[in-house]
């Protein structure tokens, strides 16, 4: 089984959080995502999932000079940022895309699907 990264892009201009959502909409989304997560677990596809705070809360640690230097803020700016993710196990990309279809509908958003790299075996 290959592991896949299902990522959720968010608009950088807005930096939405669950605290900003209408309570009724948040309740619906949490129920839909909860059902999706339960299905992942029942099918043995769930590895890990999480939501991320907005980039403005980030601290970037740069060790390129040999000593760690901490800077408040993200390491880059972009029109979109990673707001949340799932790591799942799936037999192939088509199976992973099937899960992404369901996640995108549950959240009413876009989901990017990428396979995780595997270390070469000897």
Rosetta blueprint (number, residue, H / E / L):
1 X L
2 X E
3 X E
4 X E
5 X E
6 X E
7 X E
8 X E
9 X E
10 X E
11 X E
12 X L
13 X L
14 X L
15 X L
16 X L
17 X L
18 X H
19 X H
20 X H
21 X L
22 X L
23 X H
24 X H
25 X H
26 X H
27 X H
28 X H
29 X H
30 X H
31 X H
32 X H
33 X H
34 X H
35 X H
36 X H
37 X H
38 X H
39 X H
40 X H
41 X H
42 X H
43 X L
44 X L
45 X L
46 X E
47 X E
48 X E
49 X E
50 X E
51 X E
52 X L
53 X L
54 X L
55 X H
56 X H
57 X H
58 X L
59 X E
60 X E
61 X E
62 X E
63 X L
64 X L
65 X L
66 X L
67 X L
68 X L
69 X E
70 X E
71 X E
72 X E
73 X L
74 X L
75 X L
76 X L
77 X L
78 X L
79 X L
80 X E
81 X E
82 X E
83 X E
84 X E
85 X E
86 X E
87 X E
88 X E
89 X E
90 X E
91 X L
92 X L
93 X H
94 X H
95 X H
96 X H
97 X H
98 X H
99 X H
100 X H
101 X H
102 X H
103 X H
104 X H
105 X H
106 X H
107 X H
108 X L
109 X L
110 X L
111 X L
112 X E
113 X E
114 X E
115 X E
116 X L
117 X L
118 X L
119 X L
120 X L
121 X L
122 X L
